[in-house]
Amino acid sequence: MPELVDPDPRYQRSFLESVEEWLAAGDAERWAGLSTIPAIGESEGEAFTLVELADPSRFSTYTARLKSLADPATPLPAGIVTATQLWWVDGQEYLGRLSIRHSLTPWLLEFGGHIGYSVRPSARRRGHATAMLAAALPVANRLGIDPVLVTCDDTNVASRRVIEAAGGVFEDQRGEKLRYWIATS
Ligand SMILES: CC(C)(COP(=O)(O)OP(=O)(O)OC[C@H]1O[C@@H](n2cnc3c(N)ncnc32)[C@H](O)[C@@H]1OP(=O)(O)O)[C@@H](O)C(=O)NCCC(=O)NCCS
């Protein structure tokens, strides 16, 4: 039974296989999950290379760093908010990831939303994103977020269905982004 868990070194092998899959599929590295903090403006961000993550001790640092991003005491560059990073796993298999931002910046309110997610290419079209977003709603509620804003590109049919299956109420479109609110209680 798949579940949302904290990033953990025990998933190293499967996580790295998923990154190889993403790269082979030609998808952008940002969806592969190597960045803990994206580069924004003059900030260089923080990213780990695939070679680095093959080292168990670096991978352990990586998962610890991801978990630290949920702690409001962790220093972050301007424009990056505290966020809980969760992985969707089935046994030892890493299937996808999800991020719950604890608050909205003006940019997140317009475009990014509270929750972002991705499913590894080989695990798609099996209902994982739908189940993962549903499982994230109580977590967001425990963080005091109700409702959550979830957005997707107007061309992203799969993500749109995921949001609508979770009860997303469409508010409007800004640029290419469709914006939906979902009750978490
Ligand atoms: C979008 C994404 C998360 C969907 O993950 P998934 O696990 O395949 O989604 P599900 O299996 O839960 O499918 C959800 C719905 O989308 C449909 N769907 C999935 N992939 C599809 C595709 N490529 N084209 C059309 N419909 C698709 C499914 O049939 C399902 O529809 P249904 O609810 O009517 O049955 C995944 O494709 C992904 O990681 N994409 C790249 C990152 C991304 O776009 N993230 C979302 C940012 S907003």
The ligand as an SDF file (V2000), in Angstrom:
LIG
                    3D

 48 50  0  0  0  0  0  0  0  0999 V2000
    0.9950   14.9840  -13.6090 C   0  0  0  0  0  0  0  0  0  0  0  0
    1.4610   13.6970  -12.9370 C   0  0  0  0  0  0  0  0  0  0  0  0
    1.8420   14.0060  -11.5020 C   0  0  0  0  0  0  0  0  0  0  0  0
    0.3040   12.6690  -12.9770 C   0  0  0  0  0  0  0  0  0  0  0  0
    0.7120   11.5150  -12.2670 O   0  0  0  0  0  0  0  0  0  0  0  0
   -0.0300   10.1140  -12.4460 P   0  0  0  0  0  0  0  0  0  0  0  0
    0.3380    9.2730  -11.2630 O   0  0  0  0  0  0  0  0  0  0  0  0
    0.2270    9.5550  -13.7830 O   0  0  0  0  0  0  0  0  0  0  0  0
   -1.5610   10.5430  -12.3450 O   0  0  0  0  0  0  0  0  0  0  0  0
   -2.7940    9.5590  -12.1280 P   0  0  0  0  0  0  0  0  0  0  0  0
   -2.4140    8.1610  -12.5070 O   0  0  0  0  0  0  0  0  0  0  0  0
   -3.3130    9.7820  -10.7400 O   0  0  0  0  0  0  0  0  0  0  0  0
   -3.8160   10.0890  -13.2270 O   0  0  0  0  0  0  0  0  0  0  0  0
   -4.6760   11.1690  -13.0180 C   0  0  0  0  0  0  0  0  0  0  0  0
   -5.5830   11.3430  -14.2180 C   0  0  0  0  0  0  0  0  0  0  0  0
   -4.8430   11.8660  -15.3190 O   0  0  0  0  0  0  0  0  0  0  0  0
   -4.9420   11.0090  -16.4250 C   0  0  0  0  0  0  0  0  0  0  0  0
   -3.6640   11.0300  -17.0770 N   0  0  0  0  0  0  0  0  0  0  0  0
   -2.4780   10.6270  -16.5680 C   0  0  0  0  0  0  0  0  0  0  0  0
   -1.4880   10.8460  -17.4570 N   0  0  0  0  0  0  0  0  0  0  0  0
   -2.0920   11.3820  -18.5360 C   0  0  0  0  0  0  0  0  0  0  0  0
   -1.6170   11.8380  -19.7900 C   0  0  0  0  0  0  0  0  0  0  0  0
   -0.3230   11.7660  -20.0960 N   0  0  0  0  0  0  0  0  0  0  0  0
   -2.5140   12.3510  -20.6630 N   0  0  0  0  0  0  0  0  0  0  0  0
   -3.8220   12.4310  -20.3610 C   0  0  0  0  0  0  0  0  0  0  0  0
   -4.3440   12.0210  -19.1770 N   0  0  0  0  0  0  0  0  0  0  0  0
   -3.4810   11.5090  -18.2930 C   0  0  0  0  0  0  0  0  0  0  0  0
   -5.2820    9.6660  -15.8390 C   0  0  0  0  0  0  0  0  0  0  0  0
   -5.9290    8.8410  -16.7860 O   0  0  0  0  0  0  0  0  0  0  0  0
   -6.1920   10.0510  -14.7210 C   0  0  0  0  0  0  0  0  0  0  0  0
   -7.4590   10.3900  -15.2490 O   0  0  0  0  0  0  0  0  0  0  0  0
   -8.8070    9.9050  -14.5620 P   0  0  0  0  0  0  0  0  0  0  0  0
   -8.7580   10.4620  -13.1460 O   0  0  0  0  0  0  0  0  0  0  0  0
   -9.8520   10.5130  -15.3870 O   0  0  0  0  0  0  0  0  0  0  0  0
   -8.7580    8.4290  -14.5580 O   0  0  0  0  0  0  0  0  0  0  0  0
    2.6900   13.0770  -13.6840 C   0  0  0  0  0  0  0  0  0  0  0  0
    2.3690   12.9540  -15.0430 O   0  0  0  0  0  0  0  0  0  0  0  0
    3.9590   13.8950  -13.5390 C   0  0  0  0  0  0  0  0  0  0  0  0
    4.7220   13.7090  -12.5930 O   0  0  0  0  0  0  0  0  0  0  0  0
    4.1960   14.8250  -14.4820 N   0  0  0  0  0  0  0  0  0  0  0  0
    5.3540   15.7070  -14.4480 C   0  0  0  0  0  0  0  0  0  0  0  0
    5.3130   16.6750  -13.2810 C   0  0  0  0  0  0  0  0  0  0  0  0
    4.0370   17.4630  -13.2150 C   0  0  0  0  0  0  0  0  0  0  0  0
    3.4600   17.8410  -14.2300 O   0  0  0  0  0  0  0  0  0  0  0  0
    3.5830   17.7080  -11.9770 N   0  0  0  0  0  0  0  0  0  0  0  0
    2.3730   18.4450  -11.7050 C   0  0  0  0  0  0  0  0  0  0  0  0
    2.6520   19.8950  -11.6910 C   0  0  0  0  0  0  0  0  0  0  0  0
    1.1580   20.8270  -11.4680 S   0  0  0  0  0  0  0  0  0  0  0  0
  1  2  1  0
  2  3  1  0
  2  4  1  0
  2 36  1  0
  4  5  1  0
  5  6  1  0
  6  7  2  0
  6  8  1  0
  6  9  1  0
  9 10  1  0
 10 11  2  0
 10 12  1  0
 10 13  1  0
 13 14  1  0
 14 15  1  0
 15 16  1  0
 15 30  1  0
 16 17  1  0
 17 18  1  0
 17 28  1  0
 18 19  1  0
 18 27  1  0
 19 20  2  0
 20 21  1  0
 21 22  1  0
 21 27  2  0
 22 23  1  0
 22 24  2  0
 24 25  1  0
 25 26  2  0
 26 27  1  0
 28 29  1  0
 28 30  1  0
 30 31  1  0
 31 32  1  0
 32 33  2  0
 32 34  1  0
 32 35  1  0
 36 37  1  0
 36 38  1  0
 38 39  2  0
 38 40  1  0
 40 41  1  0
 41 42  1  0
 42 43  1  0
 43 44  2  0
 43 45  1  0
 45 46  1  0
 46 47  1  0
 47 48  1  0
M  END
$$$$
